[in-house]
Amino acid sequence: MDSRCENCIVRQFNSLRAMNKEELKKVSDSKTTKKIKKGQPLFEEGEKLNGVFCVRNGVSKLSKLSANGKDQIVKLASKGEVMGQRSVIAEESTNLSAVAVSDMEVCFIPKDSIVNTLHKNPNFTLEVLRHMAHDLKEADDVIVNMSQKTVKQRMAEAFLYLKNNFGENADGFLNLTLSREDMANVVGTATESAIRIISEFKKKGYINTSGKKIGIADERKLKDLVEGY
């Protein structure tokens, strides 16, 4: 498998697609590819990053630690996403931590390749801005959801999100298996509450479970719950 950026399909999903051949070659020559095991951190909140991570495979949770020591998961980053852009461009410490929720393959691109191209290539700068604006919009949606939807609605929405973004396997279970604690941290509730809601959804026939795996049994009912019916 060719790991050169020029031949990598993943870059079509992110701002690297706006780089010219010369710039991509520089990125390719300077990057390193790493394998990250499930549960391992890519970076911790408050770290100074000297580059960005481009996800080739797998999924990472981006979360923020609250004052009471609970993690709030604000985003799940998968294939094609670039992590750490904001921190590198703003020259600030990271405000989130990134931990692999499945085995991952990521490319680490040193800061210089990114910053130099920002100065020279307006198309790349525009693409980076677009992606950051999209992240801001997603963050706004998370805030509104937290304040206006019940925990059950947010849990139903999380299951639908996992199905739509990561799909299901041949047995009808969600491809991405999140721990009950992670599910709680996605919707912003205590793990015990998440477990209670999951068993309630199962009793009502909205979902089915097998060990840690979860499958969506009645998508319509989950959608109705999210809409407030």
KOLKOLGU-525863 format. One record per residue (C-alpha): residue number from 0; residue in one letter; chain; y, x, z. Coordinates in steps of 0.02 Angstrom, whole numbers, plus 32768, in hexadecimal, padded with zeros to 4 digits. Last residue first. Layout:
# KOLKOLGU-525863
    n  res  chain     Y     X     Z
  NUM    a      A     Y     X     Z
...
END
This chain:
# KOLKOLGU-525863
    n  res  chain     Y     X     Z
  228    y      A  8277  77A8  83C8
  227    g      A  82E4  783D  83FD
  226    e      A  82E3  789E  835A
  225    v      A  8277  7925  83AC
  224    l      A  81FD  789F  83EA
  223    d      A  81F4  7852  833D
  222    k      A  81CE  78FE  82F3
  221    l      A  8141  7919  8371
  220    k      A  80F9  786D  834A
  219    r      A  80FF  7891  828E
  218    e      A  80A9  793A  82A3
  217    d      A  8011  78EC  82F6
  216    a      A  7F82  7968  8314
  215    i      A  7FE2  7A0B  831B
  214    g      A  7F6E  7A99  834F
  213    i      A  7F7A  7B0C  83E5
  212    k      A  7F13  7BA6  840C
  211    k      A  7F0E  7BED  84BD
  210    g      A  7E63  7BA3  84E0
  209    s      A  7E4A  7B1D  845C
  208    t      A  7ED8  7AA1  8457
  207    n      A  7F05  7A00  8401
  206    i      A  7FB3  79B9  83E3
  205    y      A  800C  7911  83DC
  204    g      A  7F73  78B3  841D
  203    k      A  7FC9  7869  84B6
  202    k      A  7F54  78CA  8529
  201    k      A  7F7D  796C  84CA
  200    f      A  8039  794E  84D6
  199    e      A  8024  7933  8592
  198    s      A  7FBD  79D3  85A0
  197    i      A  8045  7A34  8545
  196    i      A  80CD  79E3  85B0
  195    r      A  8077  7A19  8652
  194    i      A  805B  7ACC  8612
  193    a      A  8113  7AD8  85DF
  192    s      A  8149  7A96  8689
  191    e      A  80DE  7B18  86E3
  190    t      A  8127  7BA2  8674
  189    a      A  81D7  7B72  86AB
  188    t      A  8250  7B3A  8624
  187    g      A  82BE  7B82  859C
  186    v      A  826A  7B44  84FC
  185    v      A  8239  7BF0  84BA
  184    n      A  821A  7C34  8569
  183    a      A  81A0  7BA8  8591
  182    m      A  8142  7BCA  84EE
  181    d      A  8141  7C83  851D
  180    e      A  80F5  7C59  85C7
  179    r      A  8072  7BE9  8576
  178    s      A  8043  7C7E  8508
  177    l      A  8073  7C72  8451
  176    t      A  7FED  7C65  83CB
  175    l      A  8038  7C79  831E
  174    n      A  7FC3  7C34  829A
  173    l      A  7FCC  7B84  82E4
  172    f      A  7F21  7B31  82E8
  171    g      A  7EDF  7AC6  825A
  170    d      A  7E35  7B1B  824C
  169    a      A  7E66  7B70  81A8
  168    n      A  7EFE  7BBF  81FB
  167    e      A  7FAA  7B70  820F
  166    g      A  8058  7BA2  81D7
  165    f      A  80D3  7C23  8219
  164    n      A  817D  7BD5  81F7
  163    n      A  8156  7B1C  81E5
  162    k      A  80CB  7B18  8267
  161    l      A  8127  7B82  82E7
  160    y      A  81C6  7B1A  82CE
  159    l      A  8165  7A78  82E5
  158    f      A  811B  7ABA  8388
  157    a      A  81C9  7AF1  83C3
  156    e      A  8214  7A47  8398
  155    a      A  8192  79EE  8403
  154    m      A  81BB  7A66  8492
  153    r      A  8276  7A49  847B
  152    q      A  825D  798D  8480
  151    k      A  81F2  799B  851D
  150    v      A  8275  7A0B  8571
  149    t      A  82FB  7989  854C
  148    k      A  837B  79A5  84C4
  147    q      A  8438  79B0  84D0
  146    s      A  8461  7A4F  8531
  145    m      A  83D5  7AC0  84F9
  144    n      A  83D8  7A7D  8448
  143    v      A  8494  7A9F  843A
  142    i      A  847D  7B53  8476
  141    v      A  83E8  7B72  8402
  140    d      A  8449  7B2C  836E
  139    d      A  84DA  7BA2  8393
  138    a      A  8460  7C36  8395
  137    e      A  841B  7BFF  82EB
  136    k      A  84CC  7BF8  82A4
  135    l      A  84F0  7CA6  82E9
  134    d      A  8450  7CE9  829A
  133    h      A  8485  7C9F  81F2
  132    a      A  8530  7CF0  8202
  131    m      A  84D9  7D96  8226
  130    h      A  8470  7D82  8189
  129    r      A  8506  7D57  811E
  128    l      A  856A  7DE9  8165
  127    v      A  84DC  7E62  813B
  126    e      A  84D6  7E1A  808A
  125    l      A  8593  7E30  8078
  124    t      A  858B  7EE5  80B3
  123    f      A  84FE  7F06  8036
  122    n      A  8565  7EBE  7FA8
  121    p      A  85FC  7F25  7FE1
  120    n      A  859B  7FC9  7FCC
  119    k      A  85EF  8068  8008
  118    h      A  861E  8052  80BE
  117    l      A  8589  7FE3  80E8
  116    t      A  8519  8060  808D
  115    n      A  854E  80EB  8103
  114    v      A  852F  807C  819A
  113    i      A  847E  804A  8167
  112    s      A  843B  80F4  8134
  111    d      A  8492  8142  81CC
  110    k      A  8442  80CB  824B
  109    p      A  838F  8105  822E
  108    i      A  8316  8086  81E2
  107    f      A  827C  805F  824A
  106    c      A  81F8  8006  81E3
  105    v      A  818B  7F89  823E
  104    e      A  80D2  7F5D  8240
  103    m      A  80A6  7EE1  82C6
  102    d      A  8016  7EA4  8331
  101    s      A  8047  7DF9  8375
  100    v      A  80C9  7DC4  83F5
   99    a      A  8123  7E6B  83E2
   98    v      A  81B4  7E82  845D
   97    a      A  826D  7E8C  8432
   96    s      A  82F5  7E91  84B8
   95    l      A  839E  7E40  84A3
   94    n      A  8453  7E74  84C0
   93    t      A  8439  7F1B  846B
   92    s      A  84BA  7F9F  849A
   91    e      A  8554  7FA3  842D
   90    e      A  8583  8005  8391
   89    a      A  85B7  7F62  833D
   88    i      A  8551  7F90  82A2
   87    v      A  84BB  7FD3  8303
   86    s      A  84B6  7F46  8383
   85    r      A  84CC  7EBD  8302
   84    q      A  8447  7F05  828F
   83    g      A  83C4  7F18  8319
   82    m      A  8339  7EB7  82C7
   81    v      A  8321  7E9F  820B
   80    e      A  82B4  7E0F  81D4
   79    g      A  823E  7E20  8140
   78    k      A  81A0  7DE8  8198
   77    s      A  81C3  7D94  8240
   76    a      A  8247  7D89  82C7
   75    l      A  8232  7D02  834C
   74    k      A  82D9  7CD4  8397
   73    v      A  8335  7CA9  8438
   72    i      A  82A8  7CC2  84B6
   71    q      A  82F3  7CAB  8562
   70    d      A  82A0  7D1F  85E0
   69    k      A  82AD  7CF5  8698
   68    g      A  82EC  7D71  871A
   67    n      A  8362  7CF8  8771
   66    a      A  83F9  7D4E  8720
   65    s      A  83B2  7D2D  8672
   64    l      A  8350  7DA8  8608
   63    k      A  836F  7D92  854E
   62    s      A  82E9  7D83  84CB
   61    l      A  82BB  7DB4  841B
   60    k      A  8203  7D90  83FC
   59    s      A  81AE  7DF9  8376
   58    v      A  8138  7DC1  82ED
   57    g      A  80BF  7E1B  827A
   56    n      A  80D4  7E7A  81D8
   55    r      A  8159  7EE0  817C
   54    v      A  81E3  7EC2  81FB
   53    c      A  827E  7F2D  81DE
   52    f      A  82BB  7F84  827C
   51    v      A  836B  7FCB  8288
   50    g      A  83AF  8074  82BB
   49    n      A  83F6  80DE  8348
   48    l      A  83E9  8050  83C4
   47    k      A  843F  805C  846C
   46    e      A  83D4  7FFA  84E6
   45    g      A  841D  7F6E  8552
   44    e      A  838B  7EF6  8532
   43    e      A  82ED  7F55  850B
   42    f      A  82AA  7F8F  8462
   41    l      A  820D  7F80  83FB
   40    p      A  81AA  7F46  8493
   39    q      A  80EB  7F3F  8494
   38    g      A  8094  7E99  84B7
   37    k      A  8034  7E96  8412
   36    k      A  8024  7F48  83D2
   35    i      A  80AE  7F98  836C
   34    k      A  8084  7FFC  82CF
   33    k      A  8112  8069  8294
   32    t      A  815B  8097  81EB
   31    t      A  81E2  811C  81E8
   30    k      A  8281  8115  8180
   29    s      A  82E6  81A6  813A
   28    d      A  829E  81BA  808B
   27    s      A  8293  80FE  8070
   26    v      A  8345  80E1  80A9
   25    k      A  8383  8169  8034
   24    k      A  831B  811F  7FA4
   23    l      A  8361  8074  7FC8
   22    e      A  8412  80B9  7FB9
   21    e      A  83ED  810A  7F10
   20    k      A  8396  806F  7ECE
   19    n      A  8427  7FFB  7EFF
   18    m      A  842D  7F9C  7FA3
   17    a      A  8446  7EE0  7F9F
   16    r      A  838D  7EBC  7FC1
   15    l      A  83A0  7F1A  8066
   14    s      A  83F9  7E80  80AB
   13    n      A  8356  7E25  80CE
   12    f      A  82C9  7DBD  8083
   11    q      A  82B9  7E22  7FE0
   10    r      A  829F  7EBB  804F
    9    v      A  81F0  7E80  8079
    8    i      A  81B1  7E97  7FC6
    7    c      A  81B3  7F54  7FDC
    6    n      A  81B5  7FB9  7F3B
    5    e      A  8261  800A  7F52
    4    c      A  8245  8013  800E
    3    r      A  81B2  808B  7FF4
    2    s      A  811A  8059  805D
    1    d      A  80A6  804B  7FC9
    0    m      A  8000  8000  8000
END
